[in-house]
Amino acid sequence: MPRTEFIATGFHVPERVVTNDDLAQLMDTSDDWITQRSGIKTRHWVSDGETGVTLAREASCRALANARMEPSDLDCIVYCTCTPDHFEPGNGVFLERELGLTDIPAIDVRNQCSGFIYGLSVADAWIRTGQYQRVLLVGAEVHSRGLDKTKRGRDTAVLFGDGAGAAILGPTDDPRRGVLSTHLFADGRHAEKLWVDAPGLAHDPYVSEQLLHEGKHRAVMEGKEVFKFASILMPQSVAVALRANGLTPADITLLVPHQANLRIIEMVQKVTGLRDDQVYVNIQKYGNTTAASIPIALHEAVCAGRLARGDVLIFTAFGSGFTWASAAIRW
Ligand code: ACO
C-alpha cells in the first residue's frame, strides 16, 4: 500500500492586519493583556468581498502552483472549517466551483481546531486505498465576522484570526516517507465548553431575534477549561504518535502544533521535552486560525527550510468538541 506524501503547500491571509492596539479601540482590552495571556500581537481580518472560500481559493492556487499542477489534476477536495460561508451546502463545493471544477467530490470536515488533522486522516485513507490520487486538503476560516467585539466577547475576540492553508497530497511508493499515522480523539461531554449555539435546528425557530439578542450566534468559551484540557491532551496525542511509530521526542525535527495560544504551545513543548528549535510558532502574527493554523504554519516552516527530506514532522491539535488529534509524517 502506498503512503501519502505532501506534494506542495500554500497559504493566504487577508491583507488587513489588526493589532492589539486596534482591538483596544473596539473593546476594553490592551496589548499587555493579550500578549501576556496568548502571545498574539496581530491577526488578519477579511475585508468586503472576501470569504472563507476566497481565502481557500488563494491558498489552493498557491499550493497548486508550488506543485506545478492545474486544478484539473485534482481528484478530490477535503475542506476543513468551522466557519462556513453558508449553512449549506458546505464550502467544499464552492471552492470546487471557484477552481473551475465540476466533477470531483468535495467533502467538508467540521472538527474545528483539529479539523486539518481529521481531514488529513480522511485524505490519507483514500490515498492509501487508491480511491483518490491527488487530494487538495484545505483549512480555512473567517472568524472576524462572527466575533463579539464588545467587552462581553473580549476573552475570545482577541484570540481568533482569519486565514487559509492548503496542501496537495498524493501517493508515494517510497516506504521511508509520507504520513506514518494519524490519531483522532473526541469527547463530547465537553461540547458546550467552546461552542456556537445558534443558528441551529435544536432551536425552534432555528434563528430568532431572541437568539441574536442573547448572543447565541457568538463563539463562547470556558477559557480555563479549554486551557487545562489542551495542555494535557495535546502532549498526550504527541506521545501516542511517537509510541505508534517507535519514535522518541529526540527524533522530532519539527512539531507543528495548532496555534491556539502561545501559553498552550509552551506547555506542550515543556511536557513533551522539546527544544525551541523543534517547535514551530507563528501565533504572534496570525492569532488562532483554527483549521487553517497547521497548514499555514507548515507552509511557513517549509519556506523557512525547517524541513528536509526524511525529517520527522508531528502535528497536534485540540479544540472545540472537545476534539484532539495528532499525525506523524516522515517528510
Ligand atoms: N482583555 C482584558 N481583560 C480581559 C480580556 C481581554 N481580552 N478577556 C478577559 N478579560 C478579563 C476578565 O474579564 C477577567 O476580569 P476579572 O478578573 O475582573 O473578572 C480577567 O481578564 C481574567 O479573566 P480570565 O478568564 O480568568 O483570564 P484567564 O487568565 O483564564 O485567561 C484566556 C483567559 C486567555 C482565554 C485563557 O483562559 C486561555 O488562554 N484559554 C485557552 C483558550 C484558547 O486558547 N482558546 C482557543 C480556542 S480553542 C483552541 O484553539 C485550543
Boltz pocket constraint, residues with backbone or C-beta under 6 A from the ligand:
constraints:
  - pocket:
      binder: B
      contacts: [[A, 28], [A, 29], [A, 30], [A, 33], [A, 34], [A, 37], [A, 38], [A, 113], [A, 154], [A, 155], [A, 156], [A, 158], [A, 159], [A, 194], [A, 221], [A, 222], [A, 223], [A, 224], [A, 226], [A, 227], [A, 230], [A, 259], [A, 260], [A, 261], [A, 263], [A, 264], [A, 288], [A, 318], [A, 319], [A, 320]]
      max_distance: 6.0
